[in-house]
Amino acid sequence: MQMVRGSSIRQETRAVSDQQSAISQTEARRISLAYSWPLTAERCPPVAFEHNIPDICSRMLHYFKFRQDLFPPQPAKEVYVKRGAGKGWPEECPPIRAANGFGFDLLANFDVTFVKGRNGDWRVEDDVVIESDFHYVGSDESEGAPLSQQYAWFWERGQKLPHVISDNVYEQIRNQVKVSSFLFLKTDPNELLFISDIPNLERPWRSMSAVVDTDWYPASYPWHTVIELSRQEKRITIKKGDPLCRLIPVRRDTYFAGEMTPHAFDDFFARGQQWLATHGKVQHEGTVDITRTYVKQTVKSKFVVMR
């Protein structure tokens, strides 16, 4: 984990701006009335992005690239695997498609191959270390210099920093590798980042799940994901552009679960039966088909990367 200290960072390349052109007050008011709520930082209907007015919408996730030719976050996709002929593939299930497309993906910026040795330890083949396209300045008198960041690195036997790893623990986690996103990440107050593997995508490696406090912790290094390599494999390659992990902004809050009262359940069940009677299509032996109606009534979240 690279720690960067000092008073300022001097941008040496072209200025990077995420400012978007705004529409007129009249048009913003028209969209507000159409959605029955004011356009504020907390409330931003999807149509706002179509009208190019994201400045008044809460971004939730803010990022800065270590180098401007690297990948930004990408909106997740509903389908990641190109299937063959036939019916019944998992991607045809609306809730599975919704899970696949929920959040942002961080992409691999370079090809990388991991090789397992005879002793069980892994190593990075042809490791990559890059420099930032901005200069770090430690003081007003300093000319500054670019930062450097390794792309992938494993835990070390006997390591003390950033935390101690005992030898017996190392034996269990030596197939875990940290891969840099080359992204500095920040979220709005009380917004956390849930990091996980790509849903329903089977690969010989997986991104481990984590929740990070990116609203208050000003990490001075690009965030990375911890990837666990399959112990059954001897050689694993991740291609440039492959999705490394999923980012989902989540609200810091208290979440409750409670059992319905018999009366509340009675109302719930009756509403379900009424919905089936109204929208379902009866098939053979009383089976009711709801697939197309469910898809039409589903309201999906939108994930947009503003440039």
N, C-alpha and C positions, 0 to 999 in steps of 0.2 A: 504494500500500500504506500503510494508516494505522498509524502506530506510536503506541501508547498507553503512557505511562510514569507511574510513581507507585507509591504504597505500598498502595493498597487500592481496592476498588470497593464502593460502598454501594448495596444493593438498595433502590429506592424504591417498588416495587410489591409485590404479594402475594408471599409466599415461595413458591418453586418447589421442590417435593419430588418425588423419584423413588422414595421408599420404597414398597415393596409389602408387603401383608400376608403373613405367613409361616404355614406349616402347622405342625402339631405335630411333635415329634421322632419320634413313632411312625410318622406318615405319611411323613416324610422317609426314615426307615430302610426302610420298606416299598418305596418307590420305588427306593432304592439297591439293595436286594436284587434287585428285579425287573430292574434293569439291570446287575447284577453288578459295580457299582463304587460307591465312596462319592461322595456329592454334595459336591464341593469347588469352589473357584474355578476350577480347571483343567478340571473335568469336569462338564458340566451337560447331562443328556439333555433332548431336546425336551419330554418330558412334564412337566418341572419348571415350564415356563411355563404349562402347562395347570393346574397345581396352585398357581400364584401364588407360587412360591418363587424368583424370580430373584435375590434378594439374595445367595444363596450361590453364584451362578453368575457366571463371568467375563463382564463386559459387553463387553470388547474395545474397543468404540467408545463414547466419552463425548461428549456435546454440550451446548452451552448456547446458547439462542437470543438473538440481538441484541435482539429484541422478542418478547414471548410470543404475539403474534397471527400470527407467521410460521410457515412450514412446518418441521416436524422432518424428519429423514431418514425415508424410507419403504422398507419391504421391496420388493425388485424383483418384477416380475410376469413370468409366463411368456409372456403374450401382450400386445402393445402395439398391434397393427394388426388392426382388424376386417376380416376377409377376406370375400369373396363366396362364391358357391356353387362346388362342385368339390372334388376331392381332390388332395392332394399339395402343399399350401401348406407353406412352411418351418416354420411353427409346429406342424405335425403331427409333426415329427421330435423324438423325446424328448431327444437331446443338445442340440438347438437350444433347446428349451423350458427345459432345465436351465440353459443359459448365460444365457438371457434373465432367469431368475429368481434368479440368483446375485449376491447383494450387496444394497446399499442404494442407493436413488435420492435425489438431491438435486433438489428441485422449484423451478421458477421462482416467485418470490414476487410478481412483478408482470408485467403485459403490458409488452413492450419491443419497439421497432421500430428496426432499423438501416437507414440509407439511404446508398447510395454516390453520391458527388458526381461531377461530370464529370471531375475530376482524378484519380479513383480512390480518394481518401480516403473513409473511412466516418465517419459520425457517429451519435450516439444521438438519436432523436427523442423529445422529452418525457422528458428524463432524470429519474431519481428519486433523491432523497437523503432518508434518514430518520434519526430520532434514536432512540437506545436508550431502553428503559424503565427502565434503571438509571442511576445517576449515578456518574461517575468522580470519585474523591477523590484529589487530589494530596498532601494532608497532613491531619493531624488538625484543623487550623485551617480547612481549606477546606470550604465548603458543598457543593462538587462540582457537576457539570453533566453532562447526558447526552452521550454520544458521537454523532457523526454518521458515516454511511457511505453512500458513493455505490453505486448498484446496478450500473451498467455503465460501463466506461471503456476507451478504446483506448490503445495505445502512442502515445507522442508523438515527433514528429520532433525529433531532437537531444536527447532526454532524457538525463539523467545519473543519476537515481535512479529506482527502486531499483537499476538497472544501466544502463550505457551502451548506447545503440543507435546504431550508425553509420547514416548516411543511406542507404547502399546496402542495409543490412539492413532498414531501415524499409520500403523499397519492397517487400520480400518478405513482411513480416509486418503490413502496415497493415490487412489484413483480419482480424486477430486482436483479439478484445475480451475483457476480463476481466469476468466476471459474479459478483457476490458471492452466496454461499450464506446470508449473515447467520448463520452458525453458527461458534461457537468449537468446535474439535474436538481431542480428546485420545484416545490409545489406551493400552492397558496396556503394560508393559515388553516390548520386542522385538516389538511389533505395529506394523506400518507400514500406511499407507493407500495402496492402488493406486487412482488416479483414472483413469477412462476414459470413452469414449463409451458410450451405451446399445447393447448388442450387437444386431446385425442390424436396426437401425432406421435406415432411409434418410431423411435430412433435408437441407435445403440448408445445413446447418451441422453441425459436429461438435465435441465436447469433446476437447481434446488430452490424451494420456495422461501421467501423472506418478505418481511414488512419493514420498510425503512422510514424513518422520520425526516423526510426531505423538506418539511416545512420550516423546521428550526435549525437543522444541522447543516451548516454551510461547508460541505465537503470541499476541500481544496484540491481534490484529485478526481479524475473521471471515475464514474461508478463502474463496477464490474459485476458479473454474475458468476456464481459458483456452479460449475458443470460436473456432474458425476458420470464417469465413463463406465461402460459395461465391463465387468470383470471377465466376461467370457470372450471379449475381443482382444486381439493383439495389436490392431492398428485401426485407428478411427480418424477420418478426415471430415472436417467441417468446411464447406465451400463458401467463398465470398458471396454474400447476399442471402445465405440461409438464415432463417429466424433463430436467434439465440435463445430469447426468452420473451415472456409477455409482461408488460407493465399495465397495471390497472390502478388508477387513482381511487382511493377509498377514503371515506370520511372518518375522522377520529370521533368516536361517539360511544355511547352505551347502547348495546343492542339487547333486546329482551325476547325471550321465547316464553309463551304461556299457552296452557291448554284451553281450548274453547269450552264454554259452558254447553250443556246439552241443548239449551235453547239456541245458542249461537250456531252450534253445529247443525241443528235442524234447519235453520234458515239457510246456512251455507249449502247443505245437501239439496234442499228444495230448489235453490237457485241453480245448482248444477244440473238438476233434472230438467228444469225449464230451459236452460241454455241448450241442452242436447235436443230437446223437443223442437226448439226453434231453428237451430243451425245444423244439426246432424242429419246425415243422409243414411237411412236405414238400409243395410245390406242383408245378406242371407242370414237366417237364424237369429234375427234381431240385433245383429252387430251394427253399430252406428259409426259411420265414417265422419271424422271432424277435421281431417288434415288440412284441406284447402281453406276452410273457414278459420281455423286456428291461425294459419299463415296470414290471412287477410286482416285479422283483428290484432295481430301482434304489433306492438309499438317498440321498435328497436332503438337502443341508444346509438348515438353517432360519435365517432372518434375522428377528429379532423386535425391534421398537422398544418399549421399556418406558416407560410414562408415569406 
